[in-house]
Amino acid sequence: MGGEQLSRRDKFTDPRALAALVPDGATLGMSGAGGGLVEPDAVLAAIEARFFETGHPRDLTVIHALGIGDRAARGVNRLAHEGMVRKVIGGHWVWSPEMQRLARENKIEAYVLPGGVIGQLMRETGAGRPGLLSHVGLGTFVDPRLDGGRMNDAAKDELVEVVEIAGREWLRYKPMPLDIAVIRGSFADGDGNLSLDQEGANLDIWAMALAAHNSGGKVLAQARTAVEHGALPARSVRVPGAMVDAVLLVPDQAQSYAGAYDPTLSGERRGVVPAEAPPEFSVRQVVARRAAEELREGAVINFGFGIPDGVAKILAASGAVDRYYQTIEHGTYGGSLLDGTLFGYARNATAMLDSPSQFDFYGGGGLDIAFLGMGELDGAGNVNASKLDGTTVGPGGFIDIAQNARKMVFCGTFETKGARLVPGDGVLRIEAPGQISKLVAEVAQITFSGARARATNQEVVYVTERAVFRLSETGVTLTEIAPGIDLEADVLQRMGFRPEIDGPAIMNPDHFRA
C-alpha cells in the first residue's frame, strides 16, 4: 500500500509555478474557440501576469487554429503585448484587435494558415511525419506562389511548399514542433488524465498535446474539478496523464462566456431548446432565406459564422433540421446551433469528434453543401474573407470547407458602410447606397479561388440581398435580382466588374416580406 501511495503523481500546481514553465522564445500552441469554447484562459492569464511582473516569457511564437478571445482581455488577447510575442500563426484573428494591430504595424510576424490545416499539422508533427500533405490552400493566399500565408512585411518564413506526387500538385505544410501546449478540460486527476465531458467541443486538444509532448515540450492543462486517481472512466479521458506535465485547477471555470453550465451543450444529455425571439427582419435575413433555397434534402451541410448561421436558424424554426446532416468544423454534428459570440456551440448535438477528424471528413469530400460569408467578390469568382481593409482577419476553417464542399454558397451584403436598405411588401428599397462595394475588380486576397473551383467542377453560388450570381466557365454570371431593384443603376453600375447576365430572374418576393 505504501509503495502504491508513493507512485501516485500530483501534477496540480499554482499559476506562478505553471507560468514559470514557459521559457523565452518558446513555440506555444493553444486550443480553443470563440465564446470561451474550451478556452484555457486561466493558464494564459498566469503567463500574462508573469510577463507583466518579470518581462518574461518573451519572443514567443503562438499557434492557434481558431479564434480565441473576447475582443478585449481574454484568450489570445492575454499574449498580445509588444515584446511578449514575436510571431503568430493563427487561423482566425478577429477576437484579438490588439494582436491585429501588432500585425498591421509590423510589430510581430503575422501568418495565417487554414484552421483545419493547423490542427491536422499538429497531429502530423506529433506523429513524427514530414508535415501535412494537403490540397487545401492551393490557389489561395496560402499557396507559396501567392503569399504563402504571410500577412505583413515582417513575415519572411516559408511555412509551406508546393510538391508534386504522381503528377498532382499538393501543398506540404512543414512540421511545427511545440515547446508548450496550452489546453483545457473539465476534470483532471493528479496523474494529469484530462476529461472534456462537460465541454462544448473537443477541438484540436489532442493534436496540440501530441505535438508538444512528442516534440520534447510540455503540456499545460487547465481543469475545473480535481478527482481521485482512478475516478475517471477510461472512455472519458481525452488526453492521458502520460502527456500532461502540469494542471491548474480553476473552480470557477465557465463552460462558455454565457456562464451557466448547460449539459445540453456538452452532449451529456438532451433537453428542451430555449425559445428564441424571431430574428429582426433585415437584409441579412433576406440573404439567409434566399441561400436556404440551395439546400437539398439529405445533404451533409456546414454553416459558417455570420449571415450563414441565419440559414441554420431558418431550418431550426421550420423544424426541418432532421432533413439534413448538419455539421460545424469544431467537430459537432446535429443539434441547435448557437450564434454570435457563442458560434461553435450546439445544444443536443448528435455527435462530437475532434476537429482534425472533422476536417479529414471535409477534405475527403464528405461535405455536400456549405454556407459561408464573403468579404469581397471579384469577376474571376474569387472571394476574400481573410484580409479586409489591410487588417488580418484570418479564415478559420473557411478554406478547408470552401475548397471541399461539392456545392458552395457564399452569403453577404452587396455593399457596406452606410447602406440603408428596406425590405418589405415583397420588394427591396434602397434609401442610401453603401460607401464600399463588396463586388470589386480584384479581391485584396484570395481566400477562395474561382479558377480552382472551375477546375474541380465545383458548383458555386454567391447570394446578396439585391442579386444572385453563379460561377460560370468564364467568370461570374448574374442570374437573379431582387424585386424593386433596377438592374443597371442598383447593381451593374455599383460593381467593380461586369458580370455575364443570364435573364435575370426575379428573386422570390416572399423573401422580402417580414
RODO-2510 file (C-alpha; in nm, 4 decimals, decimal comma):
residues 514
     n   res          X          Y          Z
     1     m     0,0000     0,0000     0,0000
     2     g     0,2783     0,2404     0,0895
     3     g     0,4525     0,1797    -0,2423
     4     e     0,1265     0,2430    -0,4264
     5     q     0,0861     0,5739    -0,2464
     6     l     0,4419     0,6778    -0,3322
     7     s     0,3829     0,6050    -0,7016
     8     r     0,0860     0,8395    -0,7183
     9     r     0,1718     1,1575    -0,9040
    10     d     0,0460     1,5037    -0,8231
    11     k     0,0613     1,7349    -1,1244
    12     f    -0,1641     2,0021    -0,9768
    13     t     0,0205     2,3315    -0,9459
    14     d    -0,0338     2,7033    -0,8912
    15     p    -0,0404     2,9841    -1,1501
    16     r     0,3103     3,1160    -1,0794
    17     a     0,4777     2,7754    -1,0981
    18     l     0,2871     2,6885    -1,4124
    19     a     0,3761     3,0149    -1,5879
    20     a     0,7432     2,9641    -1,4998
    21     l     0,7448     2,6553    -1,7228
    22     v     0,7191     2,8740    -2,0355
    23     p     1,0688     2,9806    -2,1487
    24     d     1,1651     3,2793    -2,3609
    25     g     1,1475     3,2068    -2,7328
    26     a     0,9075     2,9143    -2,6883
    27     t     0,6695     2,7989    -2,9584
    28     l     0,3335     2,7848    -2,7829
    29     g     0,0274     2,6159    -2,9293
    30     m    -0,3155     2,6669    -2,7803
    31     s    -0,6563     2,5153    -2,8377
    32     g    -0,9875     2,6937    -2,8034
    33     a    -1,2529     2,8839    -2,9972
    34     g    -1,4861     3,1807    -2,9716
    35     g    -1,7240     3,2374    -2,6835
    36     g    -1,4882     3,0702    -2,4364
    37     l    -1,5190     2,7275    -2,6014
    38     v    -1,2616     2,5108    -2,4163
    39     e    -1,0596     2,8310    -2,3739
    40     p    -0,7674     2,7828    -2,1287
    41     d    -0,7866     3,1443    -2,0200
    42     a    -0,6573     3,0968    -1,6645
    43     v    -0,3330     2,9448    -1,7924
    44     l    -0,2932     3,2289    -2,0424
    45     a    -0,3680     3,4814    -1,7653
    46     a    -0,0938     3,3295    -1,5491
    47     i     0,1565     3,3579    -1,8341
    48     e     0,0477     3,7178    -1,8952
    49     a     0,0822     3,8060    -1,5252
    50     r     0,4364     3,6715    -1,5197
    51     f     0,5222     3,8821    -1,8258
    52     f     0,3864     4,1959    -1,6593
    53     e     0,5822     4,1191    -1,3414
    54     t     0,9143     3,9993    -1,4848
    55     g     0,9181     4,0767    -1,8583
    56     h     0,9216     3,7023    -1,9319
    57     p     0,8439     3,4978    -2,1304
    58     r     0,9471     3,6989    -2,4347
    59     d     0,9631     3,6415    -2,8103
    60     l     0,7008     3,3681    -2,8183
    61     t     0,5745     3,2035    -3,1347
    62     v     0,1998     3,1488    -3,0922
    63     i    -0,0015     2,8946    -3,2928
    64     h    -0,3811     2,8572    -3,2831
    65     a    -0,6277     2,7144    -3,5334
    66     l    -0,9469     2,9053    -3,4480
    67     g    -1,0279     3,2438    -3,2991
    68     i    -0,9812     3,2582    -2,9213
    69     g    -1,0876     3,5547    -2,7092
    70     d    -1,3448     3,8242    -2,6431
    71     r    -1,2048     4,1220    -2,8399
    72     a    -1,0854     4,2643    -2,5069
    73     a    -0,8801     4,0776    -2,2449
    74     r    -0,9324     3,7026    -2,2649
    75     g    -0,7857     3,4289    -2,4825
    76     v    -0,5232     3,5353    -2,7374
    77     n    -0,5537     3,8909    -2,6021
    78     r    -0,3505     3,7729    -2,2986
    79     l    -0,0460     3,7383    -2,5226
    80     a    -0,0954     4,0462    -2,7412
    81     h     0,1823     4,2534    -2,5865
    82     e     0,4783     4,4006    -2,7670
    83     g     0,7896     4,2027    -2,6794
    84     m     0,5957     3,9071    -2,5438
    85     v     0,5175     3,7698    -2,8892
    86     r     0,7462     3,7595    -3,1909
    87     k     0,5408     3,5527    -3,4340
    88     v     0,1786     3,4416    -3,4633
    89     i     0,0493     3,1649    -3,6890
    90     g    -0,3251     3,1862    -3,6444
    91     g    -0,6253     3,0572    -3,8295
    92     h    -0,8588     3,3363    -3,7130
    93     w    -0,7683     3,6731    -3,5616
    94     v    -1,0822     3,8831    -3,5087
    95     w    -1,1206     3,8058    -3,1384
    96     s    -0,7984     3,9967    -3,0614
    97     p    -0,7938     4,3502    -3,2048
    98     e    -0,4645     4,4197    -3,0264
    99     m    -0,2934     4,1273    -3,1982
   100     q    -0,4370     4,2541    -3,5269
   101     r    -0,2825     4,5951    -3,4537
   102     l     0,0573     4,4430    -3,3813
   103     a     0,0364     4,2634    -3,7155
   104     r    -0,0780     4,5733    -3,9025
   105     e     0,2112     4,7772    -3,7588
   106     n     0,4684     4,5014    -3,8276
   107     k     0,5416     4,4656    -3,4567
   108     i     0,5115     4,0876    -3,4988
   109     e     0,5484     3,8380    -3,7811
   110     a     0,1927     3,7556    -3,8855
   111     y     0,0898     3,4390    -4,0675
   112     v    -0,2428     3,2764    -4,1433
   113     l    -0,2941     2,9110    -4,2312
   114     p    -0,6293     2,7341    -4,2710
   115     g    -0,7734     2,6357    -3,9330
   116     g    -0,8175     2,2729    -4,0270
   117     v    -0,4659     2,2564    -4,1655
   118     i    -0,3215     2,3833    -3,8364
   119     g    -0,4983     2,1159    -3,6307
   120     q    -0,4036     1,8418    -3,8756
   121     l    -0,0446     1,9709    -3,8904
   122     m    -0,0181     1,9464    -3,5128
   123     r    -0,1265     1,5839    -3,5391
   124     e     0,1272     1,5123    -3,8157
   125     t     0,4035     1,6909    -3,6247
   126     g     0,3299     1,4896    -3,3122
   127     a     0,3283     1,1666    -3,5126
   128     g     0,6766     1,2392    -3,6453
   129     r     0,5652     1,2630    -4,0065
   130     p     0,7175     1,5102    -4,2566
   131     g     0,4479     1,7723    -4,2243
   132     l     0,0997     1,7767    -4,3747
   133     l     0,0366     1,6986    -4,7407
   134     s    -0,2905     1,8585    -4,8487
   135     h    -0,4667     2,0113    -5,1466
   136     v    -0,6264     2,2631    -4,9094
   137     g    -0,4928     2,6104    -4,9833
   138     l    -0,3921     2,5577    -5,3462
   139     g    -0,4696     2,8717    -5,5458
   140     t    -0,5336     3,0804    -5,2333
   141     f    -0,3141     3,3278    -5,0446
   142     v    -0,1694     3,0299    -4,8550
   143     d    -0,0156     2,8955    -5,1767
   144     p     0,3567     2,9929    -5,1754
   145     r     0,3212     3,1117    -5,5346
   146     l     0,0964     3,3851    -5,3923
   147     d     0,1568     3,4920    -5,0289
   148     g     0,2487     3,1667    -4,8569
   149     g     0,0264     3,2662    -4,5642
   150     r     0,2348     3,5760    -4,4897
   151     m     0,0155     3,8660    -4,3769
   152     n     0,2637     4,1507    -4,3291
   153     d     0,6109     4,2666    -4,4316
   154     a     0,7682     4,1313    -4,1130
   155     a     0,6684     3,7755    -4,2067
   156     k     0,9521     3,6122    -4,4019
   157     d     0,9316     3,2404    -4,3203
   158     e     0,8341     2,9810    -4,5782
   159     l     0,5816     2,7658    -4,3951
   160     v     0,4527     2,5788    -4,6984
   161     e     0,5832     2,4486    -5,0304
   162     v     0,4375     2,3013    -5,3481
   163     v     0,5242     1,9377    -5,4198
   164     e     0,4181     1,7033    -5,6989
   165     i     0,3212     1,3423    -5,6400
   166     a     0,2035     1,1151    -5,9234
   167     g     0,1522     1,4157    -6,1466
   168     r    -0,0659     1,6024    -5,8986
   169     e     0,0180     1,9194    -5,7061
   170     w    -0,0019     1,9260    -5,3281
   171     l     0,0952     2,1700    -5,0550
   172     r     0,3355     2,0455    -4,7924
   173     y     0,2886     2,2336    -4,4684
   174     k     0,6152     2,1995    -4,2808
   175     p     0,6234     2,0433    -3,9304
   176     m     0,5843     2,2799    -3,6354
   177     p     0,7238     2,1293    -3,3135
   178     l     0,5787     2,2841    -2,9983
   179     d     0,7631     2,3707    -2,6784
   180     i     0,4371     2,4343    -2,4945
   181     a     0,0755     2,3281    -2,5486
   182     v    -0,1965     2,5070    -2,3514
   183     i    -0,5212     2,3104    -2,3268
   184     r    -0,8260     2,2713    -2,1053
   185     g    -1,0679     2,0091    -1,9775
   186     s    -1,3444     1,9682    -1,7222
   187     f    -1,1953     1,7075    -1,4848
   188     a    -0,8391     1,6038    -1,4057
   189     d    -0,6716     1,3700    -1,1615
   190     g    -0,3285     1,4085    -1,0058
   191     d    -0,1723     1,1961    -1,2776
   192     g    -0,2826     1,4532    -1,5364
   193     n    -0,5576     1,2483    -1,7010
   194     l    -0,7909     1,5027    -1,8577
   195     s    -1,1617     1,4657    -1,9342
   196     l    -1,3627     1,7005    -2,1556
   197     d    -1,7000     1,5562    -2,0574
   198     q    -1,8555     1,8916    -1,9673
   199     e    -1,7027     2,0942    -2,2510
   200     g    -1,8818     2,2097    -2,5643
   201     a    -1,6332     2,0550    -2,8111
   202     n    -1,3091     1,8595    -2,8328
   203     l    -1,1442     2,0817    -3,0960
   204     d    -0,7749     2,0028    -3,1582
   205     i    -0,6797     1,9491    -2,7926
   206     w    -0,5400     1,6003    -2,8520
   207     a    -0,3366     1,7156    -3,1542
   208     m    -0,1870     2,0133    -2,9677
   209     a    -0,0893     1,7965    -2,6715
   210     l     0,0598     1,5356    -2,9033
   211     a     0,2680     1,7933    -3,0913
   212     a     0,4143     1,9322    -2,7687
   213     h     0,4778     1,6088    -2,5821
   214     n     0,6368     1,4254    -2,8742
   215     s     0,8494     1,7290    -2,9605
   216     g     1,0003     1,7229    -2,6131
   217     g     0,7840     2,0100    -2,4939
   218     k     0,5404     2,0493    -2,2054
   219     v     0,1625     2,0254    -2,1918
   220     l    -0,0037     2,2713    -1,9528
   221     a    -0,3675     2,1949    -1,8779
   222     q    -0,6477     2,3796    -1,7070
   223     a    -0,9392     2,1984    -1,5412
   224     r    -1,2342     2,2939    -1,3244
   225     t    -1,2556     1,9903    -1,0961
   226     a    -0,9994     1,7583    -0,9385
   227     v    -1,0943     1,3940    -0,8999
   228     e    -0,9322     1,0986    -0,7249
   229     h    -0,6943     0,8673    -0,9055
   230     g    -0,8974     0,6085    -1,0937
   231     a    -1,2218     0,8048    -1,0718
   232     l    -1,2307     0,8961    -1,4412
   233     p    -1,3755     0,6288    -1,6705
   234     a    -1,1202     0,5398    -1,9355
   235     r    -1,3527     0,6475    -2,2177
   236     s    -1,3883     0,9921    -2,0592
   237     v    -1,0148     1,0660    -2,0758
   238     r    -0,9338     1,2633    -2,3913
   239     v    -0,5709     1,3371    -2,3007
   240     p    -0,3895     1,0762    -2,0925
   241     g    -0,1735     1,1757    -1,7990
   242     a     0,1370     1,0441    -1,9773
   243     m     0,1184     1,3545    -2,1990
   244     v     0,0350     1,6187    -1,9367
   245     d     0,3033     1,7988    -1,7317
   246     a     0,1036     2,0363    -1,5123
   247     v    -0,2591     2,1040    -1,4247
   248     l    -0,4043     2,4313    -1,2989
   249     l    -0,7340     2,3957    -1,1153
   250     v    -0,9887     2,6709    -1,1826
   251     p    -1,3022     2,6064    -0,9702
   252     d    -1,4971     2,8927    -1,1304
   253     q    -1,4129     2,7869    -1,4868
   254     a    -1,7172     2,8651    -1,7027
   255     q    -1,8382     2,6419    -1,9813
   256     s    -1,8784     2,9482    -2,2048
   257     y    -1,8827     3,3257    -2,1873
   258     a    -2,2551     3,2901    -2,1145
   259     g    -2,1543     3,1474    -1,7765
   260     a    -2,4031     2,8836    -1,6648
   261     y    -2,3228     2,5162    -1,7156
   262     d    -2,5605     2,3521    -1,9632
   263     p    -2,5321     1,9734    -2,0157
   264     t    -2,7140     2,0016    -2,3486
   265     l    -2,4122     2,1980    -2,4805
   266     s    -2,1637     1,9294    -2,3777
   267     g    -2,3672     1,6440    -2,5236
   268     e    -2,4207     1,4798    -2,1828
   269     r    -2,7957     1,4804    -2,2199
   270     r    -3,0707     1,6150    -2,4403
   271     g    -3,3026     1,8889    -2,3259
   272     v    -3,5532     2,1479    -2,4344
   273     v    -3,4039     2,4159    -2,6572
   274     p    -3,4897     2,7573    -2,5082
   275     a    -3,7340     2,9551    -2,7191
   276     e    -3,5696     3,2383    -2,9104
   277     a    -3,7241     3,5615    -3,0234
   278     p    -3,7693     3,5699    -3,4016
   279     p    -3,4721     3,7414    -3,5659
   280     e    -3,5245     4,1034    -3,6619
   281     f    -3,6309     4,1232    -4,0243
   282     s    -3,3424     4,2692    -4,2218
   283     v    -3,1415     4,2324    -4,5409
   284     r    -2,9296     3,9717    -4,3617
   285     q    -3,2388     3,7586    -4,3161
   286     v    -3,3269     3,8116    -4,6822
   287     v    -2,9859     3,6742    -4,7804
   288     a    -3,0250     3,3750    -4,5485
   289     r    -3,3738     3,2989    -4,6864
   290     r    -3,2510     3,3043    -5,0455
   291     a    -2,9421     3,0978    -4,9584
   292     a    -3,1627     2,8336    -4,7981
   293     e    -3,3165     2,7682    -5,1407
   294     e    -2,9898     2,5955    -5,2338
   295     l    -3,0450     2,3141    -4,9811
   296     r    -3,1371     1,9634    -5,0865
   297     e    -3,2825     1,7018    -4,8574
   298     g    -3,0379     1,4518    -4,7079
   299     a    -2,7333     1,6723    -4,7690
   300     v    -2,4377     1,6940    -4,5322
   301     i    -2,4099     2,0674    -4,4667
   302     n    -2,1902     2,3207    -4,2889
   303     f    -2,2690     2,6725    -4,1691
   304     g    -2,0136     2,9474    -4,1197
   305     f    -2,0197     3,2454    -3,8860
   306     g    -2,2418     3,5490    -3,9505
   307     i    -2,5142     3,5567    -4,2151
   308     p    -2,4732     3,1830    -4,2887
   309     d    -2,5794     3,0859    -3,9370
   310     g    -2,9065     3,2591    -4,0239
   311     v    -2,9694     2,9682    -4,2615
   312     a    -2,9347     2,7337    -3,9638
   313     k    -3,1885     2,9442    -3,7745
   314     i    -3,4329     2,9133    -4,0634
   315     l    -3,4004     2,5352    -4,0562
   316     a    -3,4440     2,5253    -3,6802
   317     a    -3,7533     2,7490    -3,6906
   318     s    -3,9110     2,5390    -3,9644
   319     g    -3,8459     2,2104    -3,7851
   320     a    -3,6512     2,0884    -4,0896
   321     v    -3,3141     2,0247    -3,9227
   322     d    -3,3636     1,6475    -3,9268
   323     r    -3,3909     1,6534    -4,3052
   324     y    -3,0176     1,7307    -4,3271
   325     y    -2,6904     1,6247    -4,1634
   326     q    -2,5743     1,9460    -4,0010
   327     t    -2,2061     1,9861    -3,9128
   328     i    -1,9663     2,2551    -3,7966
   329     e    -1,5897     2,2436    -3,8176
   330     h    -1,5477     2,2329    -3,4402
   331     g    -1,6350     1,8635    -3,4686
   332     t    -2,0054     1,8797    -3,3874
   333     y    -2,2922     1,7128    -3,5713
   334     g    -2,6608     1,7986    -3,5457
   335     g    -2,8270     1,9938    -3,2700
   336     s    -2,9372     2,3546    -3,2472
   337     l    -2,6520     2,5926    -3,3258
   338     l    -2,5802     2,8944    -3,1109
   339     d    -2,4815     3,2116    -3,2923
   340     g    -2,2969     3,5365    -3,2376
   341     t    -2,0049     3,5120    -2,9967
   342     l    -2,1178     3,1601    -2,8985
   343     f    -2,0889     3,0262    -3,2536
   344     g    -1,9318     2,6807    -3,2240
   345     y    -2,1657     2,5551    -2,9511
   346     a    -2,4678     2,3373    -3,0262
   347     r    -2,7472     2,2142    -2,7991
   348     n    -2,8469     1,8492    -2,8290
   349     a    -2,5681     1,7556    -3,0706
   350     t    -2,5815     1,4039    -3,2111
   351     a    -2,2035     1,3514    -3,2245
   352     m    -1,8814     1,5250    -3,1194
   353     l    -1,5489     1,4478    -3,2876
   354     d    -1,2142     1,6183    -3,2576
   355     s    -1,1813     1,8944    -3,5172
   356     p    -0,8848     1,7464    -3,7140
   357     s    -1,1005     1,4393    -3,7776
   358     q    -1,3877     1,6612    -3,8869
   359     f    -1,1554     1,8336    -4,1324
   360     d    -1,0437     1,4923    -4,2588
   361     f    -1,4091     1,4265    -4,3374
   362     y    -1,4417     1,7595    -4,5176
   363     g    -1,1130     1,7272    -4,7060
   364     g    -1,2014     1,3833    -4,8379
   365     g    -1,5238     1,5066    -4,9939
   366     g    -1,7780     1,4331    -4,7212
   367     l    -1,9448     1,7748    -4,7328
   368     d    -2,2296     1,8292    -4,9801
   369     i    -2,3196     2,1953    -4,9242
   370     a    -2,1541     2,4749    -4,7267
   371     f    -2,2771     2,8260    -4,6449
   372     l    -2,0004     3,0784    -4,5742
   373     g    -1,9691     3,4566    -4,5600
   374     m    -1,7807     3,6722    -4,8058
   375     g    -1,5973     3,9990    -4,7634
   376     e    -1,5179     4,0640    -5,1302
   377     l    -1,6047     3,9000    -5,4636
   378     d    -1,4370     3,9675    -5,7994
   379     g    -1,5114     3,8861    -6,1609
   380     a    -1,2981     3,5718    -6,1562
   381     g    -1,5182     3,4290    -5,8819
   382     n    -1,2509     3,4756    -5,6143
   383     v    -1,3667     3,5516    -5,2601
   384     n    -1,1735     3,7371    -4,9900
   385     a    -1,2648     3,6649    -4,6291
   386     s    -0,9181     3,6776    -4,4724
   387     k    -0,7705     4,0284    -4,5085
   388     l    -1,0034     4,3280    -4,5189
   389     d    -0,9010     4,6932    -4,5302
   390     g    -0,5432     4,5914    -4,4526
   391     t    -0,6405     4,4088    -4,1341
   392     t    -0,5615     4,0415    -4,0744
   393     v    -0,8911     3,8599    -4,0258
   394     g    -0,7980     3,5011    -4,0943
   395     p    -1,0402     3,2488    -4,2409
   396     g    -1,0564     2,9927    -3,9585
   397     g    -1,1889     2,6802    -4,1285
   398     f    -1,3132     2,8755    -4,4323
   399     i    -1,0552     2,7459    -4,6831
   400     d    -1,0787     2,3856    -4,5640
   401     i    -1,4565     2,4000    -4,6068
   402     a    -1,4967     2,6189    -4,9157
   403     q    -1,2438     2,4257    -5,1208
   404     n    -1,4002     2,0870    -5,0452
   405     a    -1,7791     2,1264    -5,0374
   406     r    -1,9411     1,9894    -5,3508
   407     k    -2,1637     2,2974    -5,3557
   408     m    -2,0512     2,6287    -5,2123
   409     v    -2,2992     2,9051    -5,1222
   410     f    -2,1408     3,2377    -5,0280
   411     c    -2,3613     3,4812    -4,8360
   412     g    -2,3032     3,8534    -4,7961
   413     t    -2,4457     4,2007    -4,8418
   414     f    -2,3867     4,3735    -5,1746
   415     e    -2,2407     4,6882    -5,0165
   416     t    -2,1326     4,8007    -4,6728
   417     k    -2,0720     5,1162    -4,4668
   418     g    -2,3716     5,3446    -4,4668
   419     a    -2,6093     5,1385    -4,6771
   420     r    -2,9760     5,1844    -4,5834
   421     l    -3,1887     4,9117    -4,7351
   422     v    -3,5553     4,8491    -4,6564
   423     p    -3,7004     4,5101    -4,7479
   424     g    -4,0766     4,4788    -4,7154
   425     d    -4,4008     4,4187    -4,9011
   426     g    -4,2225     4,1816    -5,1379
   427     v    -3,9673     4,4328    -5,2681
   428     l    -3,6311     4,5857    -5,1746
   429     r    -3,5964     4,9632    -5,1495
   430     i    -3,2579     5,1359    -5,1408
   431     e    -3,2761     5,4543    -4,9356
   432     a    -2,8995     5,5085    -4,9401
   433     p    -2,6276     5,3062    -5,1147
   434     g    -2,3267     5,1798    -4,9256
   435     q    -1,9956     5,3610    -4,9449
   436     i    -1,7985     5,0414    -5,0031
   437     s    -1,8816     4,7887    -5,2710
   438     k    -1,8030     4,4265    -5,1888
   439     l    -1,8077     4,3271    -5,5561
   440     v    -1,4691     4,4520    -5,6704
   441     a    -1,2429     4,4403    -5,9739
   442     e    -0,9888     4,2289    -5,7861
   443     v    -1,0054     4,0952    -5,4310
   444     a    -0,7357     4,2106    -5,1916
   445     q    -0,6571     3,8495    -5,1037
   446     i    -0,7722     3,5178    -5,2486
   447     t    -0,9323     3,3084    -4,9751
   448     f    -1,1377     3,1118    -5,2277
   449     s    -1,0130     3,0563    -5,5811
   450     g    -1,2669     3,0714    -5,8626
   451     a    -1,0154     2,9166    -6,1026
   452     r    -0,9618     2,6143    -5,8818
   453     a    -1,3372     2,5757    -5,8292
   454     r    -1,3863     2,5648    -6,2064
   455     a    -1,1035     2,3114    -6,2424
   456     t    -1,2718     2,0800    -5,9903
   457     n    -1,6250     2,1353    -6,1313
   458     q    -1,7457     2,2782    -5,8013
   459     e    -2,0895     2,4397    -5,8010
   460     v    -2,0641     2,7919    -5,6578
   461     v    -2,3421     3,0407    -5,5790
   462     y    -2,2974     3,3970    -5,4475
   463     v    -2,6070     3,5356    -5,2717
   464     t    -2,6585     3,9031    -5,1818
   465     e    -2,9766     4,0881    -5,0910
   466     r    -3,0128     4,2513    -5,4312
   467     a    -2,8615     3,9976    -5,6735
   468     v    -2,7605     3,6327    -5,7033
   469     f    -2,4586     3,5172    -5,9041
   470     r    -2,3171     3,1798    -6,0102
   471     l    -1,9688     3,0746    -6,1091
   472     s    -1,9529     3,0007    -6,4806
   473     e    -1,6840     2,8622    -6,7101
   474     t    -1,5529     3,2105    -6,7846
   475     g    -1,6282     3,4066    -6,4690
   476     v    -1,9314     3,5182    -6,2719
   477     t    -2,2862     3,5197    -6,4098
   478     l    -2,5711     3,7284    -6,2668
   479     t    -2,8837     3,5120    -6,2577
   480     e    -3,1333     3,6880    -6,0271
   481     i    -3,2122     4,0347    -5,8953
   482     a    -3,4344     4,1474    -5,6099
   483     p    -3,7856     4,2712    -5,6825
   484     g    -3,7938     4,6507    -5,6926
   485     i    -3,4290     4,6787    -5,7981
   486     d    -3,3055     4,8498    -6,1148
   487     l    -3,0540     4,6152    -6,2765
   488     e    -2,8354     4,8839    -6,4305
   489     a    -2,8466     5,1572    -6,1656
   490     d    -2,8630     4,9497    -5,8470
   491     v    -2,6472     4,6549    -5,9452
   492     l    -2,4278     4,6777    -6,2553
   493     q    -2,3146     5,0395    -6,2067
   494     r    -2,2235     4,9672    -5,8461
   495     m    -1,9973     4,6694    -5,9190
   496     g    -1,6252     4,6661    -5,9870
   497     f    -1,6652     4,4194    -6,2736
   498     r    -1,9160     4,3454    -6,5471
   499     p    -2,0701     4,0008    -6,4972
   500     e    -2,2260     3,7823    -6,7590
   501     i    -2,6045     3,8043    -6,7406
   502     d    -2,8493     3,5170    -6,7637
   503     g    -3,2058     3,6548    -6,7567
   504     p    -3,2026     3,7645    -6,4824
   505     a    -3,4916     3,6067    -6,2923
   506     i    -3,6619     3,7858    -6,0021
   507     m    -3,5818     3,6602    -5,6524
   508     n    -3,8773     3,5181    -5,4607
   509     p    -4,0794     3,8182    -5,3309
   510     d    -4,1672     3,6197    -5,0173
   511     h    -3,8062     3,6620    -4,9015
   512     f    -3,8739     4,0370    -4,8826
   513     r    -4,1761     4,0137    -4,6536
   514     a    -4,1400     4,0381    -4,2776
***
